[in-house]
Amino acid sequence: MSGYGQFCPVAKATEVLAERWTPLVVRELLCGSHRFNELQRGVPLMSRSLLAKRLRDLEQAGVLERRGSEYHLTEAGEELRPIIMGLGAWGQRWARSELSRADLDPRLLMWDMQRNIETEALPAHRVVVRFRFTDPAPGLPRVTWLILERDQVDVCYKDPGFDVDLVVVGRLRALVAVWMGDTSISVVIRTRELQVDGPRDLVRAFPSWLRRSIFANVERPQTTTAGA
């Protein structure tokens, strides 16, 4: 029996959504990814075959529909937005006490960052930023590039062949902490956990280009001293 054998709506909903990776696939669709390769960039550890299966399952469940080579949420899929966002808010508040090295995937970080750049703050010309991280887990990329233009932003894991304008070197964990709202870009630059090198005007402007995670402002529980 593949389901829970219960008529309860909670059981029926979890039969659709509680499969491994499925909530993250829905997250990517809610964040604006529509093509297969875009979706996979948001779940880089998921195999292509499993992603294809989960997309078929969601289509069969009426959560998404195919439009040519693109995937779009249906009305039922869009109704999941507050549920998935609420799950993320709960995770930010209660489930992030300690991130292991294995949790820090530079591919997900850069993919999230590239779709949340403050494009109106960018200069009129293209800016290429090369990131070199000193602490990724084995097998994960140490070097990535952001290609920043006002009308398009992209992330590359191989040298795109453009001249580099800014170089950011330092700890992946530090930039994840900035992204998740645990600290600020100015703090990690001041403490030299990250170093930004390039023309002075671009170095000064760099922090203004970076938005933070949509969950960065979720309030955390106050820690109390035992016995207080």
C-alpha positions, 0 to 999 in steps of 0.5 A: 500500500503506497498511501496511509490508508486514511481518509483524513485530508492531512493524510491525503495531502501528505501522500502528495507532498511528503515524498522526499524532495517534493516540497523543495521542488514546489519551493522552486516552482513558487520561486519562479523556476519553470524549466527543468534545468532551472528546477534542478539548479535549485535541488542540485543533489537530486538526480534528474530521473527523480526530479522528472518522476516528482514532476510527473507525480505533481502533474498527476496530482493536479499541482502543476501543468506543463506548458510546452517545455515549462512547468507552471503551478495550477490553482491548487499548486499556488494554494500551497504558497502559504504552506511552503512559506510557513514551513520555511519560516518554522524551519528558520525559527526552530530548525537551524540551531546548527548547520553542518558542513554538508548543509552548506551547498554553494550551488544552492546559495548562488542560485538563490542569490542570483534570483534576488539581486537588487538589479536597480542598484547595479551599474549600467555595465555588466559586472562579473563577480568571481567567488572563491570559497575556502570551506565547501565540503569535498566534491562541491564547487569552490569557485563560482561566478555571478554575471550581473546585468540590469536586465539579466542575472546568471550564475556559472559554475564554469569560467564564463570567459568574461573579464572579472570585475570583483573577486570575493574570497572567504568562508562559504559559511559566512556568506550563508550566514549573511544570506540567512540573516544571521549577520551582515555583509559589513560584519563579515567583511570587517572581520575578513571572513570575506574579502572583496577586491576590485575597483573601489566604487564596485567594492563599495557598491557590492553590499547594496546589490545583495538581498537576503533570503525571504526568511532572513527576517523571521524572528528567532526564539529568545534563548534563556539561561537554565533556571532563570 
